[in-house]
Amino acid sequence: MKGLMESIYEMFIFRKEDKFLNNVDPRVKFVVLLATAVPIFLSFNPLFYVFLTILLVLQTLFLANARRIAFSLKGIVKLLIMFYVIIYVFNAYPNLLNIEIAAMAFMSIFRFFLLVYSFTLFFTTTCIDDLAQVLYKLKIPYHIAYTLVLSVRFVPTVAKDIVQIYDAQRSRGLELEKGNIFERIRKILPILIPAFIISILRVDFVAEALESRAFGSSYKRTFMVDLRIKLVDIIYAVLILIYILAIYLFLNTKAYSFVLGWF
Amino acid sequence: MELAIEVRNVWYTYPGGVVALRNINLDIYLGEKLVILGSNGAGKSTLIKHFNGLLKPQKGYVKVFGVDTRKASVAELSRKVGIVFQNPYHQFFSERVWDEVAFALKNFGYSEDAINYRVTKVLRLFDLYDYADRSPFELSSGEMRRLAIASILAYDPDVIVLDEPTVGQDKIQKEKLREYIKLLTLQNKTVILVTHDIEFITEGFDRIVVMAKGTIVGEGKPKEILYDEEILVKANLMMPQIPRIATCSKLSKIRDERPLTENELLFLVLSMLRGRK
């Protein structure tokens, strides 16, 4: 649990780093995120996922902090394995040796992984305040945009709280890894209850803090630093879009059938 | 004196790449009242998490009563080293104060009679017995802090680590905390106080360890450390009021004495006025 929470914490934290993606305009990254994430829902072709993985890995290696992203993704591996087992068992039961369902379950998990991967790439390289500005410029009312952004902003805070709660309870002899599955589920309560209480209390604090600074008194909003798209940002977005379009065309035209036949 | 905790050449880096501890060496003895002092981000909390195995050293080793923390579980080590965390909200989950104190005892497998005896004893000790059936979340912040300490003391660990216990506490609460620490040392417990509240530690502690940027920058008796401006500056800390008065007025140089409390300073001034050493 601690590893998972630490990964989630890293996944949603932006740090100013001298990496290309950290300095790309957030609107451009938002478009790239949509261009990457939407086809994951629409396509069912395994080859498409392979090409998309190559794209994400190349961006991670050359344009972002690969070590941080690898750490973030490493933490969810156990979760993915658990999901895989659940999907497989629910679909294959009572015939638990079914290769087709095993492949289907793998594809579902891989799609989920790619979604998490693309969102991780976005959130680790995008300042959350800039995201609020992006949404506002997309004509979303600021109080709604800010609420959305705030919900993302508090993910790492809650993850950090859970790590601290977990440490505090382990220090009082709580051993999550001992006992059968029911005992283990019951043992999660001393971690979940303080996490809920802290989150509820925090909602109250945040609401008071926002109100005391006149949040919502005006619907028009200005920003101290205005976002500016650079030429290099546009080139980056265009290259990504061309790549995704090329994959789509390749997989949906005769070229794909020709290559397939060739092999 | 028996060695309680032995820290040797310990290094620790967080997954994000932040080096929190750099070659830490420290011996802590049974019955000692030790302060780990340092500003935010100095590595204090990371160090204490090594004492009950919540974190394992990446280089070097930590031994608790001779047991290497890398080879023992957190539950085993926690019976010897109890950590009271900074925020009580991070540990409370029970419906009643009584259950909150009994939680650790149940985890460690104590019998029902032993749990009843220990919970009653520790709640009386911390003036919380009247609140036994209340929810922990109905208590005041001072009472919550006491409950957090009580829930650790209930299982009687030999070493008690208090992480920033003075944060958000008024003067009366701080004085009460000082009394509890005295009480613990009377029972030959080792008390480790982690803080950056430099005024609080001027009285009642045997040794101070000063940390900055993951290293130990100074170690010694309170009268040595709290008068050493060089060490305090390294740790981003200000000299406490009484040493500052004694240093600025050159009192400590004239009589070669180092007062830490108001009474000690007053005694020094009066003795100088009377012209006797």
HADDOCK unambig.tbl for C-alpha pairs under 7 A between the chains (distance, minus, plus):
assign (segid A and resid 68 and name CA) (segid B and resid 16 and name CA) 6.44 0.50 0.50
assign (segid A and resid 164 and name CA) (segid B and resid 90 and name CA) 6.62 0.50 0.50
assign (segid A and resid 165 and name CA) (segid B and resid 90 and name CA) 4.74 0.50 0.50
assign (segid A and resid 165 and name CA) (segid B and resid 91 and name CA) 5.90 0.50 0.50
assign (segid A and resid 167 and name CA) (segid B and resid 54 and name CA) 6.62 0.50 0.50
assign (segid A and resid 168 and name CA) (segid B and resid 85 and name CA) 6.68 0.50 0.50
assign (segid A and resid 168 and name CA) (segid B and resid 90 and name CA) 6.73 0.50 0.50
assign (segid A and resid 168 and name CA) (segid B and resid 91 and name CA) 5.79 0.50 0.50
assign (segid A and resid 169 and name CA) (segid B and resid 91 and name CA) 6.22 0.50 0.50
assign (segid A and resid 170 and name CA) (segid B and resid 74 and name CA) 6.63 0.50 0.50
assign (segid A and resid 170 and name CA) (segid B and resid 75 and name CA) 6.72 0.50 0.50
assign (segid A and resid 171 and name CA) (segid B and resid 74 and name CA) 6.62 0.50 0.50
assign (segid A and resid 171 and name CA) (segid B and resid 75 and name CA) 6.69 0.50 0.50
assign (segid A and resid 171 and name CA) (segid B and resid 78 and name CA) 5.53 0.50 0.50
assign (segid A and resid 171 and name CA) (segid B and resid 82 and name CA) 6.76 0.50 0.50
assign (segid A and resid 171 and name CA) (segid B and resid 83 and name CA) 6.62 0.50 0.50
assign (segid A and resid 172 and name CA) (segid B and resid 78 and name CA) 6.71 0.50 0.50
assign (segid A and resid 172 and name CA) (segid B and resid 104 and name CA) 4.79 0.50 0.50
assign (segid A and resid 173 and name CA) (segid B and resid 75 and name CA) 4.56 0.50 0.50
assign (segid A and resid 173 and name CA) (segid B and resid 78 and name CA) 6.69 0.50 0.50
assign (segid A and resid 173 and name CA) (segid B and resid 104 and name CA) 5.76 0.50 0.50
assign (segid A and resid 173 and name CA) (segid B and resid 107 and name CA) 5.33 0.50 0.50
assign (segid A and resid 173 and name CA) (segid B and resid 108 and name CA) 6.19 0.50 0.50
assign (segid A and resid 174 and name CA) (segid B and resid 107 and name CA) 6.12 0.50 0.50
assign (segid A and resid 190 and name CA) (segid B and resid 93 and name CA) 5.68 0.50 0.50
assign (segid A and resid 193 and name CA) (segid B and resid 93 and name CA) 5.57 0.50 0.50
assign (segid A and resid 194 and name CA) (segid B and resid 89 and name CA) 6.43 0.50 0.50
assign (segid A and resid 194 and name CA) (segid B and resid 90 and name CA) 5.93 0.50 0.50
assign (segid A and resid 194 and name CA) (segid B and resid 91 and name CA) 6.55 0.50 0.50
assign (segid A and resid 194 and name CA) (segid B and resid 92 and name CA) 6.16 0.50 0.50
assign (segid A and resid 194 and name CA) (segid B and resid 93 and name CA) 5.52 0.50 0.50
assign (segid A and resid 198 and name CA) (segid B and resid 89 and name CA) 6.86 0.50 0.50
